[in-house]
Amino acid sequence: MVDNKLIAFTWRERIQFLYSVEGNRMVLQRRLPLSTSTGEGWGATAGVLDGKQVVFVSDGSCFIQVWDAGSVKETHPPSFREIRRKCILDPWNNNRGVEYLNDLTFAKGKLIANVWLQNALAVIDWEKGVVTKWVDLSFLKTLVKLPTEPSRRTNAVLNGIAFDESTSDLFVTGKLWNRLFRIHLFEFRV
């Protein structure tokens, strides 16, 4: 959500949607072209960078794009203007790029990302472009009822994170999971 607008995009169709929130309903304002390093949209979160409202976007690669949240009003054809792009490095893996960055949330100046098919969250220092901490959440899969069908079970992965600024709680869930978990990370406590 940015300025009462919800940004949603397709995984592979290279389309993003901009909705306005009016009362308790969403109204489609625009259908926009999606421009990322892979052409895909995997995750997005609103944040602040250099005092400016931005949108951080992942595309399944090691790259995080930063879009100017206000630029959609200014461009023709409408799209978000990319401000920066960085490949996020993992110092615990010989400074290799962290592939498959997926869902994102912005928490106290840091990005938190889940990595597709891993049961861990990466805490990212955006300015340095590196993972500063890995949070192992593998135990959560033992607390959810997973599908019994092998193909659906394979897709039941950690995939959904949100940070609550008012409580400094992190909420996590997964595809096909029957639970939402609230986690207290010491680093983000007030």
C-alpha positions in Angstrom: 0.0 0.0 0.0 1.3 3.4 -1.0 -0.9 6.5 -0.5 -4.1 4.4 -0.3 -3.1 2.6 -3.5 -2.5 -1.1 -3.7 0.1 -2.4 -6.2 -0.4 -6.0 -7.5 1.4 -7.7 -10.3 1.4 -10.9 -12.2 4.1 -13.4 -11.9 5.0 -13.8 -15.6 2.5 -11.8 -17.7 4.5 -8.6 -17.3 1.5 -6.7 -16.0 0.9 -4.7 -12.8 -2.3 -3.3 -11.5 -2.8 -0.2 -9.5 -5.9 -0.1 -7.3 -7.2 2.7 -5.2 -8.8 1.9 -1.9 -12.1 3.6 -1.5 -13.8 2.7 1.8 -13.9 -1.1 2.0 -13.4 -1.8 -1.7 -10.7 -1.6 -4.3 -11.1 0.1 -7.6 -8.8 -0.7 -10.5 -7.2 2.6 -11.6 -4.6 1.4 -14.1 -3.1 -1.6 -15.8 0.6 -0.9 -16.3 3.5 -2.6 -18.0 5.9 -4.4 -15.5 9.6 -3.8 -15.9 12.0 -5.8 -13.8 15.3 -7.5 -14.5 13.5 -10.8 -15.3 10.2 -9.4 -16.5 8.5 -11.1 -13.6 6.9 -9.8 -10.4 7.5 -11.9 -7.3 7.2 -9.5 -4.3 6.8 -5.9 -3.4 6.7 -3.7 -0.4 6.5 0.0 0.4 9.3 1.7 2.2 11.3 4.9 2.6 14.7 5.5 1.0 16.5 8.8 1.4 13.4 10.3 2.9 11.3 9.4 -0.2 8.4 6.9 -0.4 9.5 4.0 -2.6 8.4 0.5 -3.7 10.9 -2.3 -3.4 10.3 -5.1 -6.0 11.7 -8.6 -6.3 11.6 -10.6 -9.5 12.9 -14.1 -8.6 16.6 -13.1 -9.2 19.1 -11.6 -6.8 18.0 -8.2 -7.9 15.8 -5.8 -5.9 14.5 -2.9 -7.9 13.5 0.4 -6.2 10.7 2.3 -7.8 9.6 5.9 -7.1 6.2 5.5 -5.5 5.0 8.8 -6.8 6.2 8.5 -10.4 3.2 6.6 -11.8 1.3 9.9 -12.0 4.1 11.6 -14.0 5.0 9.2 -16.8 3.4 8.6 -20.2 2.7 5.7 -20.7 2.2 5.3 -17.0 4.7 3.1 -15.1 6.9 3.4 -12.1 10.3 5.0 -12.6 13.1 2.8 -11.4 15.5 4.6 -9.1 18.0 1.9 -8.3 18.6 -1.8 -8.7 20.9 -4.0 -6.6 21.9 -7.7 -6.6 21.7 -8.7 -2.9 24.8 -10.6 -1.8 25.2 -13.3 0.9 28.4 -13.1 2.9 27.8 -16.6 4.3 27.9 -17.9 0.7 31.1 -16.4 -0.7 29.2 -13.1 -1.5 27.2 -14.8 -4.2 23.9 -13.2 -5.2 20.9 -14.5 -3.3 18.7 -16.1 -6.1 14.9 -16.5 -5.8 14.3 -13.5 -3.6 10.5 -13.6 -3.3 8.1 -11.8 -0.9 9.4 -8.6 0.8 8.6 -6.4 3.7 10.2 -3.3 5.0 11.0 -3.1 8.7 12.8 -0.4 10.6 15.0 0.5 7.6 15.8 -3.1 6.6 14.3 -5.3 4.0 13.2 -8.8 4.9 12.8 -11.3 2.1 11.8 -14.9 1.9 13.7 -17.0 -0.6 11.7 -19.4 -2.7 12.0 -23.0 -1.5 14.0 -22.1 1.6 12.6 -22.1 5.1 14.5 -18.9 6.1 14.1 -15.2 5.9 16.9 -12.9 4.8 17.3 -9.6 6.7 18.9 -7.2 4.2 20.8 -4.0 4.6 19.7 -2.2 1.4 22.4 0.4 1.4 25.2 -2.3 1.6 23.3 -4.7 -0.6 24.0 -7.7 1.7 22.2 -10.1 3.9 23.0 -9.2 7.5 21.2 -12.1 9.1 19.3 -15.4 8.2 16.3 -16.3 10.3 15.7 -20.1 10.2 11.9 -20.8 10.2 12.1 -24.5 9.3 10.3 -25.4 12.5 7.1 -23.7 11.3 6.4 -26.4 8.8 6.0 -28.8 11.7 3.2 -26.6 13.0 1.0 -26.5 9.9 -1.2 -29.0 8.2 0.4 -29.6 4.8 -1.4 -31.1 1.8 -1.1 -34.9 1.5 -0.8 -34.9 -2.4 2.9 -34.8 -3.3 2.6 -32.1 -6.0 0.7 -29.8 -3.6 3.0 -30.6 -0.7 6.0 -29.5 -2.8 4.3 -26.1 -3.4 3.5 -25.6 0.3 6.4 -23.3 1.0 7.1 -20.3 3.2 5.7 -17.4 1.2 4.1 -14.4 2.9 5.6 -11.9 5.2 4.4 -8.6 6.7 5.7 -6.2 9.3 3.4 -4.4 11.8 5.1 -1.1 12.6 2.8 -0.5 15.6 3.9 -3.7 17.4 7.2 -4.5 15.7 5.8 -8.0 15.0 6.5 -10.0 11.9 3.7 -12.1 10.4 4.6 -15.1 8.2 2.7 -17.8 6.4 3.1 -20.0 3.4 1.4 -21.2 0.2 -1.2 -23.7 1.2 -0.5 -23.2 4.9 -3.4 -23.2 7.3 -1.8 -20.9 9.8 -0.4 -17.4 10.1 2.4 -16.9 12.6 3.4 -13.8 14.6 7.1 -13.6 15.3 9.0 -11.3 17.6 12.5 -10.7 16.2 14.7 -9.1 18.8 16.3 -6.9 16.2 13.0 -5.1 15.5 11.6 -4.8 19.0 11.0 -1.2 20.2 
